[in-house]
Every structure is written in structure tokens, then in C-alpha cells.
Amino acid sequence: MRQGLAAEAGRSASKSRESNPRRARGQTGTRPPGALGTSGPAWSSAPLAPASSVRPTLSADSGAGLAATPGARSDRPEPPSMPRAFRQRPGGAPQPAHADKDSMPHVGPHDRPRILILGAGGHGRVVLDIVLQAGRYEVAGLLDNNPDMHGRRVDGMPVLGSVDDLPRLASDLHLSGVVIAIGDNGVRRGVARRVQQHGIELVSAVHPAATLARNVTLGRNVVVAAGVVVCANGQIGDSVILNTGCIVDYQTVVGEGAHICPGVRIGGRVKIEPGVFIGVGATVVPNVTIGCEAVVGAGAVVSEDVPPMATVVGVPARPVKLAGAGEDVVAMLLPTCR
């Protein structure tokens, strides 16, 4: 019985060796030539090297990958180190470059010209926003002649005192200039002259969303709000306000201290003399003149010349009154208008 079992085990082992040539030859990890077919490449008959003996080396051909020693598999190259700007935060979100302290640019307190804004009312808020949006100047604060505003903050900016404090503050704060944010035409022009008497520069505030032709000329202390369009060869005088969304067409001249309100449309070759006020949404057709200190009512359509000091309203615009004592007053004031 035992002899029969032993003989059967011997026959099984012999069949196993015949069906597994690798085992029969005692070659672990190798195949005989042509074992995969007569046309396929033959495996090496050399035994596989132990995993501990494989040492990756940099390829001498391109330097772009890693090649193992003979007999070992080739490893893929390691991915390049991730740039600092795209490193991941613990939560998985990308970490921006500026989050790294060493990569943050140093901005000193006087890298931009420092200015003050004169006027802390509604128009002052508009001008402050324009200056901050443009980013050309550093705003040190605001001034206002209303004592109730002193020491308060307007949209995050301190009200440092009145206009009378300007000479002292100009020295203390090392100012490069001021922009006057006063809506009243006469007051704005008067303050501008006082500022110039102190030798302080008047600067303009132009919103980045305004569109000015390349050959437009701007005076000093001009405020250009968002959405304004000034076309070719426009001439804008000192202390002018071009308010939100107004359009000034080609070769139009806007005199000193004029205020063009939001949504006004002015045609080409119009002459607007100093101190003019044009109300919201008014339209001025081409080739007319609006005289010194005249007022155009909101929504009016001006189709002919407007006399100095007149107030016109309606469609078409018609005079409703003449200021002061009439023509004598106009004659007296006209030299100052021009």
C-alpha cells in the first residue's frame, strides 16, 4: 500500500516538472528563449537581482528620468517640486503666493504721492472713491469747514480739520497736493485760489472707468467720474466736475469751474463758459455757446445759445430769469468769468 502511494507521488512530481520548465531548471524569475512564442522577444536568462540591491541612477542621456541598474525595472521620474504659489493648504485649497510672508512685496508709506481731499460731504465721498479706485495717490484724510465733521471718519478716512488747517497739514503730512471735492461752483473756485496762494498743488481725480480721447486736455483740480466720455480734442478747464456718465463730444470746451451733472450729453464744438451748471440728463446740441455762470435745468434740451447768468429750462430750453439787476450786473461780472 505504502509502496503504491510513493510511486503515485513520484509520477505526479515528474509530470509537474515536465509542465513547468522553470521549476525543472531551478531558474526562478527567468523564462527559456521563445517561451512567449517564436516571434516574441525572449526574456533574459539571468536571475533577478534582489530588490535591496537596486539603486536608481540619473539617466545620462537626457537627465529627465531615472533608470535602474541592469535587471531591475525602470522607475518613473519624480514630479517636479510644486511652485510656492500653488502649494495646498491643509483644507485642500491652493495657497496663494502672497500668503507666504517672504513673497509679499514691501510697500512703504510714501511710495505714492500723498494728498488731502477738501470736502467731506456727498461729493467728497464720490471723489474719495474715485481716488481710491484709480490708485495713483495715497489719501491722508479729508478736510471740511463743518466743525461737526472734525474727528469723524468718512468711508474709513479721518476728517482732520478745516480748510484753514491746510498749510500746517501740508507740511506735517508731506503732501503732494489736494483735490477739492465741493459741489458749489463758486465755492470750489474760491477755495482753489486760496490753495494756490499757499503754493499747494491742485491735482485731478480721474476714475479708471472714464474714457478720455488721447488728445484731450485736462486742467488742474478736475474731477472725472465713472462712465464719463470725452471725445477728440476736448478741452476741460481747471476745477471742472464731469459727473457720472456724462458725454462731452469732440472739440468741446468746458470752462473753469463748470459742473456737468450725471447723464448730460453735450454735442460737438460746444463752448461752455466758466461757472456754468448743467443739470442731470440735459442735452446740448452741437455748435452752441452757454454763457458764463448760466444754469441749464435738468432734462432741458439746449438748441441755441444761452446768455450769461441766465437760467434755462424745458424742451426746447427757454430763459426763466436773469440774475441780479439785469444786464448791468452781467457786465460787471463778465470780466471775472473769463
C-alpha positions as CSV (number, residue, x, y, z in Angstrom):
1,M,0.0,0.0,0.0
2,R,2.7,2.4,1.0
3,Q,4.8,1.5,-2.0
4,G,1.8,2.3,-4.3
5,L,1.3,5.7,-2.7
6,A,5.0,6.6,-3.1
7,A,5.0,5.5,-6.7
8,E,2.0,7.7,-7.4
9,A,3.7,10.7,-5.7
10,G,6.8,10.2,-7.9
11,R,4.7,10.1,-11.1
12,S,2.9,13.4,-10.0
13,A,6.2,15.2,-9.3
14,S,7.6,14.1,-12.7
15,K,4.5,15.5,-14.5
16,S,4.8,18.8,-12.6
17,R,8.5,19.2,-13.7
18,E,7.6,18.4,-17.3
19,S,4.8,21.1,-17.3
20,N,6.9,23.8,-15.6
21,P,10.3,24.2,-17.3
22,R,11.3,26.9,-14.9
23,R,11.0,24.6,-11.9
24,A,12.7,21.8,-13.8
25,R,15.7,24.0,-14.4
26,G,15.7,25.7,-11.0
27,Q,15.6,29.2,-12.5
28,T,13.4,31.5,-10.5
29,G,12.3,34.6,-12.4
30,T,13.5,33.5,-15.9
31,R,12.0,32.0,-19.0
32,P,13.6,30.0,-21.7
33,P,14.1,31.6,-25.1
34,G,11.0,31.7,-27.2
35,A,8.8,30.8,-24.2
36,L,6.3,33.5,-25.3
37,G,6.2,32.4,-28.9
38,T,8.7,32.1,-31.7
39,S,8.3,35.7,-32.9
40,G,8.3,37.4,-29.5
41,P,11.4,38.7,-27.6
42,A,13.0,36.3,-25.2
43,W,13.5,37.1,-21.5
44,S,16.9,37.2,-20.1
45,S,18.2,34.0,-18.5
46,A,20.0,36.0,-15.8
47,P,18.4,35.7,-12.3
48,L,16.5,38.8,-11.0
49,A,18.6,41.0,-8.7
50,P,17.3,41.3,-5.1
51,A,15.1,44.4,-4.6
52,S,17.5,45.8,-1.9
53,S,20.4,45.9,-4.5
54,V,18.5,48.2,-7.0
55,R,19.9,51.7,-6.9
56,P,18.2,54.3,-9.2
57,T,20.6,56.5,-11.1
58,L,20.0,59.6,-13.2
59,S,19.9,58.9,-16.9
60,A,23.0,60.1,-18.7
61,D,21.1,60.7,-21.9
62,S,18.5,63.3,-21.1
63,G,18.6,63.8,-17.3
64,A,14.9,63.7,-17.4
65,G,14.2,60.3,-15.8
66,L,15.5,57.6,-13.6
67,A,17.0,54.3,-14.8
68,A,17.6,51.3,-12.6
69,T,20.6,49.1,-12.7
70,P,20.5,46.2,-15.2
71,G,17.9,43.6,-14.5
72,A,15.7,45.9,-12.5
73,R,12.5,47.7,-13.7
74,S,12.8,51.3,-14.7
75,D,11.1,53.8,-12.3
76,R,9.2,56.9,-13.5
77,P,10.8,60.3,-12.7
78,E,9.6,62.1,-9.6
79,P,7.3,65.0,-10.3
80,P,8.9,68.4,-10.0
81,S,8.5,70.4,-6.8
82,M,5.2,72.3,-6.8
83,P,5.7,76.1,-7.1
84,R,5.1,78.1,-4.0
85,A,2.1,79.8,-5.4
86,F,0.2,76.5,-5.8
87,R,1.0,74.7,-2.6
88,Q,-2.0,73.3,-0.9
89,R,-3.4,74.5,2.4
90,P,-4.4,71.8,5.0
91,G,-8.0,72.0,3.8
92,G,-7.0,71.3,0.2
93,A,-7.4,74.9,-1.2
94,P,-4.5,76.4,-3.1
95,Q,-2.3,78.6,-1.0
96,P,-1.6,81.9,-2.8
97,A,1.9,83.2,-3.1
98,H,1.2,86.3,-1.0
99,A,0.2,84.1,1.9
100,D,3.9,83.4,2.3
101,K,5.4,86.3,4.3
102,D,8.7,86.1,2.3
103,S,7.0,86.6,-1.0
104,M,5.0,89.7,0.0
105,P,6.2,93.0,-1.6
106,H,7.1,95.7,0.9
107,V,5.1,98.9,0.3
108,G,6.3,101.9,2.2
109,P,4.1,104.7,3.4
110,H,5.4,107.2,0.8
111,D,5.5,105.0,-2.4
112,R,2.7,107.1,-3.8
113,P,2.1,110.9,-3.7
114,R,0.1,111.8,-0.6
115,I,-2.9,114.1,-0.9
116,L,-5.8,115.5,1.0
117,I,-9.4,115.8,-0.2
118,L,-11.1,119.1,0.6
119,G,-14.8,118.4,1.3
120,A,-16.3,115.6,3.3
121,G,-19.9,115.7,2.1
122,G,-21.7,113.7,-0.6
123,H,-19.4,114.9,-3.4
124,G,-16.4,114.3,-1.1
125,R,-17.4,110.6,-0.8
126,V,-17.6,110.4,-4.6
127,V,-14.2,111.9,-5.1
128,L,-12.6,109.7,-2.4
129,D,-13.9,106.6,-4.2
130,I,-12.5,107.9,-7.5
131,V,-9.1,108.5,-6.0
132,L,-9.0,105.1,-4.3
133,Q,-10.2,103.3,-7.4
134,A,-7.5,105.0,-9.5
135,G,-4.8,104.1,-7.0
136,R,-2.5,106.9,-8.1
137,Y,-2.5,108.8,-4.8
138,E,-2.4,107.9,-1.1
139,V,-5.2,109.7,0.7
140,A,-4.1,111.0,4.1
141,G,-7.6,112.2,5.0
142,L,-10.2,114.9,4.4
143,L,-10.9,118.5,5.4
144,D,-14.2,120.1,5.9
145,N,-15.3,123.5,7.3
146,N,-18.2,121.9,9.2
147,P,-16.9,121.5,12.8
148,D,-19.3,118.7,13.4
149,M,-17.3,116.5,11.0
150,H,-14.0,117.0,12.7
151,G,-12.6,113.9,14.2
152,R,-15.1,111.7,12.4
153,R,-14.4,109.2,9.6
154,V,-15.9,109.2,6.2
155,D,-15.7,105.9,4.4
156,G,-12.8,104.9,6.6
157,M,-10.9,108.2,6.1
158,P,-10.4,110.7,9.0
159,V,-11.6,114.3,8.8
160,L,-8.5,116.1,10.0
161,G,-9.9,119.7,10.4
162,S,-10.9,122.6,8.2
163,V,-9.5,124.2,5.1
164,D,-7.7,126.7,7.4
165,D,-5.6,123.8,8.7
166,L,-4.3,123.0,5.2
167,P,-1.0,124.9,5.3
168,R,0.1,123.2,8.6
169,L,-1.1,119.8,7.4
170,A,0.6,120.2,4.1
171,S,3.9,120.5,5.9
172,D,3.2,117.9,8.6
173,L,2.0,115.2,6.2
174,H,4.4,116.0,3.4
175,L,1.5,116.5,0.9
176,S,2.0,116.4,-2.8
177,G,-1.3,118.1,-3.5
178,V,-5.0,118.4,-2.8
179,V,-8.2,117.8,-4.8
180,I,-11.2,120.0,-4.0
181,A,-14.5,118.0,-3.6
182,I,-17.0,120.8,-3.3
183,G,-20.1,120.8,-5.5
184,D,-20.9,124.5,-5.4
185,N,-19.1,126.1,-8.4
186,G,-18.3,129.5,-6.8
187,V,-17.1,128.0,-3.5
188,R,-14.9,125.4,-5.3
189,R,-13.2,128.1,-7.4
190,G,-12.6,130.3,-4.4
191,V,-11.1,127.5,-2.4
192,A,-8.9,126.6,-5.4
193,R,-7.5,130.1,-5.5
194,R,-6.7,130.1,-1.7
195,V,-4.9,126.7,-2.1
196,Q,-2.8,128.1,-4.9
197,Q,-1.9,131.2,-2.8
198,H,-0.3,128.8,-0.3
199,G,1.8,127.2,-3.0
200,I,0.0,123.9,-2.7
201,E,-0.6,121.9,-5.9
202,L,-4.0,121.1,-7.2
203,V,-4.4,117.6,-8.6
204,S,-7.1,115.9,-10.6
205,A,-9.1,112.8,-9.9
206,V,-10.0,110.6,-12.9
207,H,-11.9,107.4,-12.4
208,P,-10.4,104.4,-14.2
209,A,-13.8,103.6,-15.8
210,A,-13.8,107.0,-17.6
211,T,-12.9,107.2,-21.3
212,L,-10.8,110.2,-22.5
213,A,-9.5,110.6,-26.0
214,R,-5.7,110.6,-26.3
215,N,-5.7,114.4,-27.2
216,V,-8.0,115.6,-24.5
217,T,-6.5,118.4,-22.3
218,L,-7.4,118.5,-18.6
219,G,-6.8,121.4,-16.3
220,R,-5.9,121.2,-12.5
221,N,-8.4,120.0,-9.9
222,V,-10.6,118.3,-12.4
223,V,-12.9,115.5,-11.2
224,V,-13.9,112.9,-13.8
225,A,-16.3,110.3,-12.5
226,A,-17.1,106.8,-13.7
227,G,-18.6,106.4,-17.1
228,V,-17.6,109.8,-18.4
229,V,-16.7,110.0,-22.1
230,V,-14.7,113.0,-23.5
231,C,-14.1,112.8,-27.2
232,A,-11.3,114.0,-29.5
233,N,-9.8,117.4,-28.8
234,G,-11.9,118.1,-25.8
235,Q,-10.6,120.9,-23.6
236,I,-11.5,120.7,-19.9
237,G,-10.6,123.7,-17.7
238,D,-9.5,124.0,-14.1
239,S,-11.8,122.9,-11.2
240,V,-14.4,121.3,-13.6
241,I,-16.6,118.5,-12.5
242,L,-17.6,115.9,-15.1
243,N,-20.1,113.8,-13.2
244,T,-21.1,110.2,-13.6
245,G,-21.8,109.1,-17.1
246,C,-21.8,112.4,-18.9
247,I,-20.7,112.7,-22.5
248,V,-18.6,115.6,-24.0
249,D,-18.3,115.3,-27.7
250,Y,-15.4,116.4,-30.0
251,Q,-13.8,119.8,-29.9
252,T,-16.0,121.0,-27.0
253,V,-14.5,123.5,-24.5
254,V,-15.6,123.4,-20.8
255,G,-14.6,126.5,-18.9
256,E,-13.2,126.8,-15.4
257,G,-15.4,125.8,-12.5
258,A,-18.2,124.3,-14.6
259,H,-20.3,121.4,-13.3
260,I,-21.6,118.9,-15.8
261,C,-24.1,116.7,-13.9
262,P,-24.7,113.0,-14.4
263,G,-26.1,111.8,-17.7
264,V,-25.6,115.1,-19.5
265,R,-25.0,114.8,-23.3
266,I,-23.0,117.6,-25.0
267,G,-22.6,117.7,-28.7
268,G,-19.5,118.6,-30.7
269,R,-18.0,122.1,-30.9
270,V,-19.9,123.4,-27.9
271,K,-18.5,126.3,-25.8
272,I,-19.3,126.2,-22.1
273,E,-18.0,129.3,-20.3
274,P,-16.7,129.4,-16.7
275,G,-19.1,128.7,-13.8
276,V,-21.8,127.0,-15.9
277,F,-24.1,124.4,-14.2
278,I,-25.8,121.8,-16.5
279,G,-28.4,119.7,-14.7
280,V,-29.0,116.0,-14.7
281,G,-29.8,114.5,-18.0
282,A,-29.8,117.7,-20.1
283,T,-28.8,117.7,-23.7
284,V,-26.8,120.4,-25.5
285,V,-26.9,120.2,-29.3
286,P,-23.7,120.9,-31.3
287,N,-22.3,124.4,-32.1
288,V,-23.9,126.4,-29.3
289,T,-22.5,128.6,-26.6
290,I,-23.6,128.6,-22.9
291,G,-22.6,131.8,-21.3
292,C,-20.7,132.5,-18.1
293,E,-22.5,131.3,-14.8
294,A,-25.6,130.2,-16.7
295,V,-27.7,127.4,-15.3
296,V,-29.3,124.7,-17.5
297,G,-32.2,122.8,-15.8
298,A,-32.4,119.0,-15.5
299,G,-33.6,117.4,-18.7
300,A,-33.6,120.5,-20.8
301,V,-32.6,120.5,-24.4
302,V,-30.4,123.4,-25.4
303,S,-30.7,124.1,-29.1
304,E,-29.5,127.7,-29.2
305,D,-27.1,130.0,-27.4
306,V,-27.7,130.7,-23.7
307,P,-26.9,134.2,-22.4
308,P,-24.5,134.7,-19.4
309,M,-26.1,134.4,-16.0
310,A,-29.3,133.0,-17.5
311,T,-31.3,130.0,-16.2
312,V,-32.9,128.0,-19.0
313,V,-35.3,125.0,-18.7
314,G,-37.6,122.9,-20.8
315,V,-37.7,121.4,-24.3
316,P,-36.5,123.4,-26.1
317,A,-34.8,125.3,-23.3
318,R,-36.0,128.8,-22.6
319,P,-34.7,131.5,-20.2
320,V,-36.8,131.9,-17.0
321,K,-34.9,134.7,-15.2
322,L,-31.8,136.9,-15.3
323,A,-29.8,137.1,-12.1
324,G,-29.3,140.2,-10.0
325,A,-30.2,143.6,-11.5
326,G,-30.0,142.5,-15.1
327,E,-27.6,143.5,-17.8
328,D,-25.6,145.8,-15.6
329,V,-24.8,143.0,-13.2
330,V,-23.8,140.8,-16.0
331,A,-21.5,143.4,-17.5
332,M,-19.8,143.8,-14.1
333,L,-19.3,140.1,-13.5
334,L,-18.3,139.0,-17.0
335,P,-14.6,140.0,-16.6
336,T,-14.3,137.7,-13.6
337,C,-16.0,134.9,-15.6
338,R,-13.4,135.0,-18.3
